[in-house]
Amino acid sequence: MAELMEKLVDPNLSEEDRRALIEGEKTRQAAKAEERSAKLEKMEKAAKGGKVSKEEAAAAEKEAKAVKSRVAELKRKQAAGELSEEEKAELSKAESKLAELEETVAAGKSGGKRARKGGGGGSDGGVTSVNEYGIEVTEIGIQAGNSSLGRGGEGAQAVLGLKWIEVGGSKPSGGVDVQNEKLAAAINVKVAETGKVEFTKEEFNSFALDDLALTSYVQVALADGSEKYFKPVMVKPRSAKLPDSSITSLGEIRFTLKSINAMNVLMCRRLVAAIYQVKSELNLIDMGGKRQSFSLFVPEQFTVLYGIKSIAFQKLCEFFYGVRECRMRKNAKGEVEDEPILYFFWTACHHGVPFDEQLQDDDFDFFIDLLAMVARTAGEEHTLKLQGAGAFWNLLGSMAEIQLPAFVLVQALQRLCGPQGRFAITSTADGAAPETPSKAHHGGHPELFERLKKITLHSAAEFWKASKVTGRKAMQPAPSYKPTLLGAEHVQVGFLPLESFLSLCLEGMHAQRAKDSVALEAIWSTWEKEAGETGFDTFADMLEASMPSLPESEMLNLFAKATSGEDPDVPSMALIENELRKLGIVLRRHPRARELEPGELVVSRRAEEVASDSNNDAAAKALGAFAVKPGGGLWKRAASSKLATDIHQAALIRNLFGGSGFELP
């Protein structure tokens, strides 16, 4: 509407063009009203659960054919490893839409009613509505502290508040400050004890947080004297219904066939370990190159292994059937839990996995790199008595539950995140460029290393303590599995099961990425403020200053992903944090921007009062006093640009800094 008004007041606009603009806006508004009306009508029908007419069934059948064609096209791209993140989301929605349309068609042919969707039949099922595709859905929402943490099923709900991550010492932009002293104190204790913040439902309920949101945050004074901000993260539920088929490069796998003999758990573990070994070795050969999608890589390995396509496809089906069947197990207490190797592999390969449970490629890259470093470190550590890394991979593929001394795990982290590590930083504290920006990808990430090291050492010590109290035999996780502690005689500061270590490190990496994203947003804001706009030119200027050799085509790719979030007009650095890391780009602040000193921060806050009240004498004195301080010139330029938004504020700034030699914009 604002854009339309700007065009209408253009003095050069002819009367004919003005009428055309107005008529076009009327047409657009009428179309939107019609769309809203159609959605309301669908919602009313869904709420009534009325019968499906023959006309509705015919229309649904026709639409289902088009959707089915689109689903097939997207699945072919998925099998070829060419599916983008946007297309993945489209595929998930299209599959849901197709199922709904087919249900409508079936109901129309049988003269039945639409099925009402609940959340498992209970009162916690959520609110039924119709989404943008016209599909009746149940809004399960985000419920603070909901206890459905584990296994999905009907009525499974997203969980918010049981897990929190640190996002740095700068106050997050937007959102709501929780200001809950009990929560802040509890987070401080958790950080001091374990290095991570996870609460039980009972602990969370004691904080009495009723209006928690993803944008909420809390400031915490930590034991080391620093003040950090923490935000809650959502724990996703698991889907109850699994896909019936999956497209691979060898053919379509149908999981409904009874003629397929699923591989047993041992055979599946052996193949997974072998696939991990090959994948990790290929990654080490090409450290900086674009990696092949794991979903495409797995079927290709069966072609390499068996040679003949028909045999390879048969074995691939047997393997995926086995992984799917054995991805869960019962532990020694009879409780259902994830199979340590197979469940993670299942989510990483994406075949036959619900969209919400598919592991992101970035997460798998970190996982396989870390696992490769553990294999290499364990193979070279003589106290573990392994005959090289190959022996480690063989042990991983057996029924052994590998447990490793803490010092071996820390060495592996050092290799991944240390000075010569592969997981690099994407920004620096002062925004300065590294001496060799093109090699930043191999420059390590000291802060991530310290975070993961702290988590590992604490968890290893706790696990060791528990083993001394309860006894090793009592800790056996499940029948047929054998806990295997390597280098037992050299354990000094504790040990951890391999899968626990990898899981903890993934969580720590997510927390670090969230914190890094906040720093990247702060750097981007310096360019945004100087340019006064958020378009591609400003974005490209920042990238060029950070890496002059970066091609424009790569800049366009990064800009497209950065603007693929909720607001397409505002780039989000969180969306490209990992891409920047892979490309070795360390973002730099705008040359005219710098970090304010503590004393300057106080003045900057007072300066904001000037923007809202030009008669505020206290704020005027604060700015006037600061004008004579060293470095004040930089602040004066920033203040003039930020505050001179009308003639009164411009006059105020002139009075404050009169004769200082700077020009107002």
Secondary structure, 3 states (H helix, E strand, C coil): CHHHHHHHCCCCCCHHHHHHHHHHHHHHHHHHHHHHHHHHHHHHHHHHCCECCHHHHHHHHHHHHHHHHHHHHHHHHHHCCCCCHHHHHHHHHHHHHHHHHHHHHHHHHHCCECCCCCCCCCCCCCEEEECCCCCEEEECCEEECCCCCCCCCCCCCEEEEEEEEECCCCCCCCCEECCCHHHHHHHHHHHHHHCCEECCHHHHHCCCCCCCCCCEEEEEECCCCCEEEEEEEEECCCCCCCCCEEEECCEEEECCCCCCCCCCHHHHHHHHHHHHHHHHHHHHHCCCCCCCCHHHHHHHHHHHHHCCHHHHHHHHHHHHHHHHHHCEEECCCCCEEECCCHHHHHHHHCCCCCHHHCCCHHHHHHHHHHHHHHHHHHHHCHHHCCCCHHHHHHHHCCCEEEEEEHHHHHHHHHHHHCCCCCCCCCECCCCCCCCCHHHHHHCCCHHHHHHHHHHHHHHHHHHHHHHHHHCCHHHCCCCCCEEEECCHHHCCCCEEEHHHHHHHHHHHHHHHHHHHHHHHHHHHHHHHHHHCCCCHHHHHHHHHHHCCCCCHHHHHHHHHHHCCCCCCCCCCHHHCHHHHHHHCCCECCCCCCCCCCHHHHHHHHHHHHHHHCCCCHHHHHHHHHHCCCCCHHHHHHHHHHHHCCCHHHHHHHHHHCCCCCCCCC
